[in-house]
Amino acid sequence: CQTHWKEITQIYGPSLHNDYGAEIYPGIDDAIQTAKRTNTSESWQAVQNEIHRVARVINQAALVLTGGLT
């Protein structure tokens, strides 16, 4: 049974590929590690999607902090 594992964008947290430590942007790190292992166009597209998700969250946070998003 495979679950959808990254519903929330995290900046710092546990990695699927590192049991002993944490990663910054674990969703991006996990996607990169999977893409390196499988080396498919779909896996590299997943990396792009994770980067896009993080960028979107950072942009939204910046808008909130500057009063541009209410």
C-alpha positions, 0 to 999 in steps of 0.5 A: 500500500503506497501512501501519498507522503508529502501533503505539507511542505516542510522546511526541515524534517526527517528524510525518507532516505536518512534514518539518523538525521534530518534534511532541509526541504525533505520533500525536495531531498526525497524526490532527488534521491528517488530520481537518482535511483530510478532516473526516469523522466517522471521522477525528475518531474517530481523533483521539479514539482517539489521545488515548485511547491516550496517556492510557492509556499515561500512566495505566499509567506513573503506576501503574508509578511509584507501585508500583500496577502490577507 
